[in-house]
Amino acid sequence: MYICIVNKKESIISSALQLLTEKGVHNTPMSAIAKASGTGMGTIYNYFPNKDALINDIYTKIKNEEKEVFLNFESGNPIKTQFENYFTSVIAFFVQNPSYFQFMEQLQASPIITAESKKVGKIAIAQVVELLEKGKQDRIIKDIEVEELLMFIGGAILSYLRYYFNQSQNTSPKHQMKMVWDAIKE
């Protein structure tokens, strides 16, 4: 019985993710999600009180999976090597999960994402924050507020991924990574 419940919820989340990325948040009613997931409206509302709650659940699911990118983060490596590993790993994560990228691109700065969900997002990048702080402390990375560094790095990743998904041939983030490193290093 439990497996069926988990599968139903996952089916709702999967269908919602697909529809939200294809049609957009405002053009995706809960009824369309119910139909796509093969459930009734009542079933969806058993799991999620409203569409905003469903969107936040998807957001935190993606952020928790993104956190897995950093499991092999080796803090003993030089700061530059750690940064390069982070940059290429997070790009690879979104290249392997294009619907995650489309979802996050739409909703990253949305007021729909709650403060509680944003905390999960911050936890997902805690090791990157530590890396930047250590780099600043060791005078390897410019003495700029971490939030600003994250905004700059995140913007570069976002821009690269947009470029990547709009190209007919695969490209490497190597040059982007070098330009970002050159911009943030002391």
N, C-alpha and C positions, 0 to 999 in steps of 0.2 A: 504494500500500500504506500509506503513512504517513497519508494522509487517512482511510482506513478505521480505523486505530488511534486517531487523535485523535477521530473520531466515536464510536467505541465507548466510549472513556473519558468523553467528554462525555455520552453517553447514560446511562452509569452514574451520573454526578454529577447530571444533571438528574432522573433517576428517584429517586435517593436523596433529593434535596432535596424533591421533591414528597411522597414517602412519609414522610420524617422530620417534615415540617411538618404533614401530615395526621394521622398516627398517633402521633407522638412517637418519641423515640429508643429507649425501652425496648420499644416495641411494634412495632418495625420490624426484623425479622430480615434478614440478608444475603440469604437465599433469596428474600424478597419483592422486594428490590431487583433481584436477578438476573432474576427473572420479569418485573418491570415494565420493565426495560431490554432485555429480549429477549436476554439472554446467559446463559451458564452460570456456576455458582459459581466454577469454575476461572478463568474470564476475569476476574471481579471480583478474585480473589486475585492475579492477575498484576499488577494495578494497585495494589491496596491490601491490605496484609497482614492487616488486620482492620477492623472497623467504625469504631473510634476513628480510625484513619488516614484513612478516607474522610470522616468528619465534620470532621477537621482540614483536609483538602484543601478541602472546601466552605467552611469558615470563612475560610481564607486567600484563596480565590477571591473571596468577597464583599468582604473587606477590601481586596483589590487593586483591585476595581472601585470601591469606596467612595473610594479614594484619588483616582480620576479626578474626583470632585466638586470637588477643590481645584485642578485644573489652571488654572482661570481666576481663582484667588485673587489679587487685586491688592494687594500689600503696601503700595502707595503711598496707598491709600485710608485715610480715618480708621478708627480702631479699631472704632468703633460700626458703621460701614458694613461692614467686613470681618466682624464678628460676625454681623450681619444676613444677609449673603450666605451665610456658613457655615450658620447655623441653617436658613434656608429651603432651601438646596441639599441638605443632608443629609436633611431631611424629604422633599423632592421625590424624592430617590434611593430612599428606602424606600417611598414611595407608588407609585412606578413599578415597584417590585420587591417586592410584598407577601410573596412566599414568602421573600425574604431577611430581611424583618422578622420573620416567624414563626420562621424558623430561628434568627436571632440572639437573639430574645427567649427562646427555649428554652435556648440553649447559651452565651450570653455569659459567664455566671459559672460554667459547668460545669467540673468537674475533668477532663472529657474533653479540653478545649482545652489543648494543651500550651504550655509556656513559649515554645517556638519559634514557634508560631502566634500567641501573644499579642504577640510582637515584631513580627510582620507587622502586627498590628492597631495597634500604637503608631506604626509607620512611616506607616500610613494617615492618622493624625491629627496628624502632626508639625507641619504648618502651623498647626493650631489651637493646639497647645502654644506655638509661637512667638508667635502672636497674643496669647495670654493672658499670656505672659511680658513681651512688649512693653507690653501694656496695664498690667500691674502696675508695670513700670519707669517708665512715663510717668504713673503715678498716676491712670489712667483706670479701671482695674479694681482691685477690692479686693485687698489684700495677703493673700491666702489661698493655701495650697499649690495648685499647678496640678492635682494629682490630685484634690483636693476640688472644685475648680471644674469639672473634667471630669465628676466623679461627679454633681454638681448639674445641669449642663447636659444630660448624657446622660440623667439621670432625667427631666428635663422633656421631652426629645425622645421618650423611650420612652412617657411618659404621654400625650403628645399623639397619638402614632401609635396607641396602643391606643384612645384616644377616636375618632380619625379612622376607624379600621377597623371600629368598632362603631356608627357613625352611619349613618343611611339617607341623609343628604345630606352633600355635601362641605362641609368647614369650612376656614377659613384659619388658619394658625399665627401670624398677625400679632399677636394679643393675647398668646399664649404667649411669643412672641419678646420682646415689650415687657416682660412681667413678668420674664422671665429676665434681660434686660439690666438692668432696674431693680434686680434683686437682686445682680448682680455688679459693677455700676459703683461707682466710688468716691464 
